[in-house]
Amino acid sequence: MTKIYCGCSDLPHNRKDFYKTCSAIEYRVGLFSPPKARVLKSWAEAAQESLSPMRSVWVAWQAFTHRPADIHKGFGLKLLDGESPANLGYFKKTPENLRVWTRIKEQAVHVGASRILLETPAHFTPSDENKRALADFANDWADLPENTKLVWHPAGFWEREESAAIAQQLGMILAIDPLVDEREGLPEGNEAYFQMLGRHGLLDSYSDDDEAAILDAASRYDECTIVFRTRDSLADAKRLMRLAESYVPDGAFGAYDEDEWDDEDFDDDFDDETSEDDDIE
């Protein structure tokens, strides 16, 4: 039986209800100007008191995963004397990146995260140079805290099959939305990570049938983290958790006759951009 961790992207306003009903949190504040250690530790303490064991995910600072030109808000990194912004981002092994990555790991530890999410931008293309940089990072100098895993979400021109193969080879988990194109195969492995941004466009909600399909996809794994980034992410997460209590997957996810489908049956308007809450406690 699949172990499901389900929750929201960043803490919702109704935190009391969240901690009673959810079991996953993706801290996207880490993308921009991360809060101080005392704030992160207070969040970790609250998560430890939640009703269900909480899977906390820390999203890596854009100062590490992006180049400065790709960052449009909240850069939030003060360079030291002698440092250059040209040496930041894209997993290059530079003193600047090493310093930022060390801080990211410290932030993940402070907030109690067992997963660090790396979101690469569209400009981080599937070139040989970028693949080597990612592999060198994961294999040689990521030096993760104990019991911590990397999750990777590549935007842009990466094909899911290739991305999944790279992630598996590097011991990472590929973050996907399984409903974006059900004709694409699900990544192999024992663990999955689903980012749910909206069924019919950014921030749109999900129907009960959609959530059943999500559980069908999750049933292929031993454990699955499901994070909603929808308009009412807490409500979507709560409905899925209730459904998971009694739902029996039918194994039908991705099972169809290609001749019965055409491109009009799939949404072409999926957008990987989203707005973020600027308020940091």
N, C-alpha and C positions, 0 to 999 in steps of 0.2 A: 504494500500500500504506500502510495506517495505521501511523503511528508510535505505539507504545504505551508509556506511562510507567505502571508499576504498582508499588504498594507498600502501606505501612501508615499508619495514623493513630498518630502518635508512634512513637518508636523502640522496637522490641521488645527483650526481654531478650537475645535472641541476635543481637547487633548484627553480629558477624562474619559470620554467615550472611546477614543482611539485606543488608549491603553487597556481598556476593558475588552475590546473586540478584535484588535489586529495583532499581527505577529511579525511585521516587517516595516522598516522605515528606511527610506533612501534620503540621506541628507544632502540635498543639492546646494545648500548654502556653501558647501565646500568648493563649488565651482568658481566662486567669485572672490569675495573678501571674507575668509573664514573667521568665525567668532573666536574669542579668546578661550584658552584652555578651561577656565572656570565655568564658562557657559557650556562647553562640550561635556564636561564632567557632570554637570547638573542634569543634562539630557540623558547621559548614561545611567545615572542613578534612577531617574524616572522610568527608563526602559526596564531596568532590573526589577522594578516593582510592578510591572505590567502583569496582567492575568495569565498571558501565555508567554513562553520563552520568545524573546524578541530577536529577530535577525536584523542587525543594524548594518547599513551599507553607507560608506563614506565616498562621495563623489570627488575625484581628484581635482585639484586646482587647475584651472585652465592655463595658468602660468607654466604648467608642466606639459600638458597634453597639446596645447595650441602654440602657434607662433604669435607674437604680439599683434601682428597685423590681422589675425583672425579673431581677436578678442574685441568685442564691441561694448562691453560694460564691465565695471567692477574688476579691473585688472588687479588692483590691491597688492602689488608686490613692490617693495622698495628695494632697489638695487644697491648693492654695496659698492664702495669705491673699487674701481677696476673691473666691475662686472659689466657685461654688455647684453642688451635685450636680444641681440642676434644669436646668443648662445642658449636661449630658452626654448623649450618645447620640442615636440617630435621625438622624444626619447633619446636625444643625443647625450652621450656621456660627457658632459661638461661640468665644471665646478658649479655653475649656476643651477643646472638641472639637478645635480646631486644635492645641493642645499635645499632646493624646493621640494624634492622628493622626500628628503629626511623630514621636513616639516609636515608633509602630507601624511606620512606614516605616524608621526607623533599625534596629529589631529585624529587619525583613525583610532589610535589607541585610547586617547582621551574620551572619545564618544562611544567607546566599546564596540567598534565595528569589526566584524569578522570577514567582511568583503570590502575591497576598494574598487570602485568603478572607474574605469578609464574611458572617457568619451572623446573620441578623436573626430576632428572636423572634416568636412568634405575636401578641404585642401590637403589633408593627409591621405594621399591617393595610394592605391596598391602598387607602388613602384618598388623595384628591387631595393633601393636605398632605404625606403621606409620599412619594408619587411625586415631587412637586416637590423635596423635600429630597434625595432620592436622585439625581435628575437634576442638581440644582445642584452637589452634591458631585462627581459623576463628571465633569461638564463643566467646572466652574469652578475647583475648588480641590483636587482629589485630588493633582495634581502628582506623579505616580508616578515612582519611580526609573527609570532607563533600562532598557528590555527587561523591564519588569514589567507584568503584567496583573492586573485585578481579576476575582475569581470571586465570585459571589453565590449564597447558598443561603437562600431565604426560607422560614421555617416558617409554619404557620398557614393562612390562607384564600386565599393567592395561587394562582390557577389557573396551570398550567404554561404554557399558550399565551400568556397575558398576560405572565407573568414572562419567558418566553423573548423576547417581542417587546421588552419594556423593556430586558432585558440586551443584546440585539443593538443596539438604538438607542443605548445608552450605551457600547458597546464593551466590555461585560463578558461573561463566560462564565457561563452558568447551571449550577449544580451540581445534578444530579438522581441518582436511583436509577432506571435505565431499567426495572427489573423490578417496581417497585411497582405500576404499572398499564400494561400493555403496549398498552392501547387509546389511551393518550395519545401524541400525536406527539412525536418527538424534536426538540429545539431545532435551528434552522438554524445554519449557520456552518461554519467549517473546523475548529474545535477544540471538543472536548467535555470535560466533567469529571463523572466518575461517582463518587458516594459510596455505597459498598456497606455497608449496616448490618445485613444479614442477610435471608435469603430468606423465612423464615417466623417473623419476630419478631426483636426486638432481639438482636444479637450471634450469631444463628444462623449456621451455616456454609452454604456453597454446594456443590451437586452439580456434577459435570462437565458435565451438561446445562445447568445454570444459567450456568456460566462460558462455555460455548459461546454462549449467548444474549447474554451481556455482550459477547463479541467480535463477534457479529453486529451489535449496536447500535453498537459502536465503529467498525466498518468503514464507517459512513456518513461518517466524518470523516477529515481529513488527519492529525490527531493527537488522542489521547485520554489523559487522565490518569485512572487508575482507582485509588481508594484504598479499601482494606478496613478496616472498623471492627468486625470480627467477633471472636468469642472467640479464634480462632487466626488472626489476620489475616496473619501471615507465611506460614503454610501455604497459605492461600487465594491469596495473591499469587503464591507460588512455583508453584502448580498452574496458575494462569492464564498465567504467563509461559512455562511449558513447553508448554502447549496452544497458545499463540500462535505458537510456532516452526514448527508444521506445520499449523495449522488453516486451512482455507479457508472463509470465511464463505459461507453459502448464500443470504444476502439475504432470509431468511424472517422476520427480526425484525419484529413488528408486522403481519405479513401473515396475516389470518384473516378468516373470515366472521362478522360480528357475530351472525348468527342462530344460530351454533353455540355462542355463549358466553352466560352469564348472570352475575349478580353473585356467585353462589356460587363461581365459578371464580377469584375474585380475593380475596386476603388483605385482610381489613378491620382487621387488628391491627397494621399498621405504626405504629411509634412513633418519633418523631424525637428522643426523649430518650436519653441514654446516660450511663453513668458515666465518670468520668475518673480517671486515676491521679494521686494527689496528690503523688507523689514527683517533685521537681524537683532535678536535680543541682546 
